[in-house]
């Protein structure tokens, strides 16, 4: 039940989560609802040294928000759809799925290189099992290293080495110029588009805020590129600060629900109101197909699975990619599912994929994940 006519919606406290929650708030306010956002810190936010796929097995970014909904503290919770487990408490429903953002991943590099342009043995950062497998399937020479953190943190880790090297170079040039004051034979080097040499302070002042933050970041791994969801990059307000190239979702199938948001609520009047106000029917169909496929295959967050569905006329075109963890074995298939009977057709598609070897790949991934969890600490 809403309090004093105001919808209270829970959100995580990260910059991206609050920006996404702001989109839902704005959409509801356009429909004359009053909305209050309630920030909740989740287990996923508190534990910063675990990889995404291990946190995801317990719904670490979702559970605490939904508990607040079930306890009646808030009217609903706003999630990234790809974080929401396919199994939810029976009292809870996905009340609304707003229109989806871009579902694809992007390759971010300091110089805007395409994937095929990366040097041999390039280091690419991601903590996603799916992205790792897709990258290695396309280019087995790549070194894929773990990368975690908010979008800005990941970008800073990418940008830091080159910026720090340039800072050191410019600092040395400044010292050299200062040491040659009055030396008429000295000719300082500077960029062709500069009328006179810029000091290191001038250069620093022209950097974006994220570049300035990157300068102070300790570098453990020098990444040549990282892979992010384009929707997250855009919603973080950082896309215009970096160079990136889109990875086509037909070739690099995204996580189920990627780019979409989900508003959960207890089944009842409030859920119905949310659906009528901001639900996007096409997005709901596409993400439902993706989530049914994921649920039927049983991969969860432990297996490298990419699923992408798009409504095309009377059909939903579904693409599924299931890999082993090194991207060397795969089951890849597409199918056009009739919109009128898409739940049944989706389950039949999932059964066919399982019979074609997807079930074996997922079982192997689950066994490997269990062995990692059971390994003695430090092993």
N, C-alpha and C positions, 0 to 999 in steps of 0.2 A: 504494500500500500504506500502511495506517495505521501510525503510529509509536507503539509502546507502548500500543496499544489506544485512542489518542486521535485523534479526527477534527480535523485542522487545516484551518480554513476561512479563506480570504482575504476581506477586506472593505476598502472604502475607509475613510478616516479621518474623514469628516465626521460630525457629530452624527447626522444622519438615517441615514447608512449604517450606523453602529454600532448605532443603535437597531433598525434592520431586521435586522441580523445577529444582534442579541440575541434577536429573535423566533424565528429559525431555531435558534439555540443552545438556547433554552428548549424548543422543540418536540422537538429531538433528545434533550435531557436527560430529557424526560418519557418517552422510549423507552429510557432507560438507556444512552445514549451519553455518553462524555466528549468535550467539545468545547473546542478552543482557537481563539480568533479571532486572526488574524494581519493587522495593519493594513498596507496597501500604498498609497502615494501614487501616484495616476495622473496622466497628462498633463493630463486634464481638471481635476484639482485644482490643478496647478501653473500653468496658463495661465488667468489670471482675467479677461482683457480680451477674450476671444473670446465670440461668441454661441453659444448651445447648438447651433443647427442646423449651425454650421460645425464645431464640435468633434465632433459626432455622426457626421460623415461618416467619421471614422477610428476610431470606437469608442473615443474617448478615455477614457471612464470604465470601460471593460471590459477592454481588451487586456492591460494589464500584470497584472491579476489572473489572467486565463486563462493567460498565459505562465508564471506561477508554478505553475499546475496542471500544465501540459504538461511543465515541467521537473522535476516531482516534489517541489517544495519544500513544497507543501500538497496536501491531498486533494481540495479543492474550492474554489469561489469563490461568493460570494453577491452577486447583482446585483439592481438594479431591472430587472424584465423589459423595460420600455420602452427601456432603454439597450442591450440586447443586440442586436447585428446579426443579421439573419436568416440570414446566411452565417457558419458557424462552422468551425473546423478539423475535419477528418474524425475525429480521435482524441477529440474533445470532444463530450459530450452534455449536454443539459439533464436532469440526473439527477432533480431534484425541483422541483415547482412547488407551494409551500404554498398554503393557502386564500387567496384574494384579499381585499384590503381594498376599500374603496369605490373604484370606478373613475373617478368623475366629477371634474370641476373645480369650483372654488368661486370666487366673486367676493368679494374681501376689501376692505372699505372702512372708514374710521374710524367711520362711523355706521351700518353695517349696511344700506346701501341695496341695492335690487334693481337689476338691469342697466337696466331701463327707467326707473328713478328717477334715474339719473345725469344731471347737467346737460348741456345741449348743449355739445359740444366737450370733454367731460371727458377727462382724460389717464389712460389705462389702461396699466399696465406688464406686459409679457411679452416674452420673447425667443423664444417658440415661434411658428413660422410658422403652425402650425395654429390656435392660439388667436387670433392676429392676424386671420387670414382669417375665422374664425367670428365674432369680435367685429364686424368691419367689415361682414360679410354681414348681421348683425342690426341694427347701428346704424352707418351709414356716416359719421355726424358725429363719431364718437369719434376722439381722437388716441391712437394706440397707439405707445408709446415702449418702447425696449429696456430690459430689466431682467434682471440676472443676479446670482447669488450663492446662498448657502445659504438655506433657508427663513427663518431668523431675520434674515439680512441683508436679504432682500426686504421682510419685514414692517417692519423698522426704517426702511427707505427710505420706506415708505408712511406710517408713523406720525409720522415726524420733523417735518414742517412744522407740523402742528396742535399737537403737544406743545411745540415750541419757541416758537410764538406764545403759547400759554397760559403758558409759563414766563416769557416776557418781560412779559406782562400782569400776572401775579401779582407779579413782582419790582417792577414799577413801583408796584403797589398797596401793597406792603410799604413802599417808600420813602415813599410819600405818608402812610401811617399813622404811620410813625416821625416824619415831619416835622410831624405834627399832634398829637403827644402833648401833653396838657394843654389842647387846644383843645376846649372843651365843645360848640361848635356843629358840630364835624366829625362826620359820620355816614358811616362806611366802608361800601362796598358789599360784599356777600358772598352766597353762594348761599342760596336759601330754606331748604334743608335743613340749614344750618349754624347752630348756636346762636351762634357768634361767628366772626369771620374766621379762616381758616386762613392761617398763614404759608406762604411758598413752600417752606420746608423741610418743613413738615407735609405739604404736597401732594406733594412729591417722595418722601417716605418711604412714601406709600401707593401709589406706582406699582409696576407689575410690573417684573421685571428687564428684559424686552425693551423696555418703555417707557423705562426709565432709559438703556438703551443707545441708543435712538433719539434721546434728547435730545442726545447728543454726536456724532451722525452728521452729516457735511457733506451738505447737500442740493444736488444738481445738477438734479434734476427733481422737481417737486411732483406726485406721483401722486394722482389722486382715487380710484383703485382699482387692484388688481392681481389677476391670476388665477393660482391655484395648484392643484395636485392635492390633493384632500381627504385622500387616504391619507398623503401626505407631511406635510401640516399636522397630522394627528392623530398620526402616528408621531413627529413632532418634539416632541410634548408642548406645543404652542403654541396649539392650537385654542381653548382656553377663555380665552385672553388677547385674542382679536380677534373682531370682528363679521364674519360671512361669510354668504353665501347660495349654496346649491347650484345649479349649472348642470346641468340634466337631461341625462344622457348620450345620450338619444334625440335631443335638439336640438343639443347640443354634444358630438358623439362624441369620446371621449378618444383619446389616443395608444394604439396597439396595445399591450396588456399593461399599461396603466397600473393601478396599485394592486396588481400582482402582483410576487412575487419569483421569482427563478430561481437554483437552485444548480447550477452546472456542475461536471463532473468528467470524468476520462478514462473512456472506455467500459470497463466491467469490473465487478468485484465491488462495489467501493465505490459506484459509481453505482447498481447494483441495490439495495444496502442503503438508500441515501438515498431512492430512489423508494418502496420498501416502507415506510419509516419515516414520511415526511412529505409525500408527494405527495398532492395533492387532485385526484381525477379530473375533477370538474366544471370546476375552474379550468383544468386542463391542456387540456381540450377547448376551452373558450372562448378561451383565449389562443392556442392552436394555430390556430384559425380566423382570429383577428385577424392572426397573423404570416404565415400562408399568403397571406392577401389582400394584405398589405403586400409580401411577397416577389414575388408574381405581378405586382402593379402596378408594382413597381420604384421606389417613391417614396423609400424610405429616409428620411433626415432632410432631404432637399432640397425636398420638396414639402409643402404643407399638406394632410395626410390625417388624418382621424379615423375610427377603426374600433371598433365596439363589438359584441361577441357575447355572448349569454346563452342558456344551455340552458333550453328550455321544453318539458318533456315529451319527445316523440320528435324534437323539432327543435331546431336552434340558430338563434335569430333573430339575423341579422347586419345591422348598419347601417353604411353606408360613406358618407363625405362627402369629396369631393376638390374642392379650390378652386384658383383662381389666387391669387397672393400678396396681392391686395387684396380678396379675398372677393366679387368682383363676378360671377365666372363659377364654376359648380359643376356637378358630377355627384353627385347624391344618390340613394341607393337602399337598399332593404331586401329581404331574402329569408330565407325559412325553409329551412334546410338539414337534410336528414335526418341524425340523429345516426349512424346505422349506416354511412352513406357520406359523412360530412362532408368528408374531404379532397378527394375527387373533386368533390363538389358545390361546395366552396369555390373550387376552381380554375376551374370553369365560371362561377361568379358573377364572379370576377375578370376572366375573358375578356370577359364581357358588359359589364362596367363599362368596360373598356379600349375596346371598340368604340363605346360610347356617348359617348366623349369624354374619359374619364379619362386615357387614354394621352397625348392631346394636351396636357392641362393639366400633366401631370407632365413631359413633354418640354420645355414652355415654362419650367417652374420649374427644370429642370436646366440649360437654356441660360442662364437668368438667373444661376444660382449660379456657373456657369463664368465668365461675364463679370465677376462680382464678384471671383472669385479671381484672374482675369487682369489686373484693372485695376491701373494703377501705384499705388504706395504713396501715400496721401494723397488719392487720387481717390475 
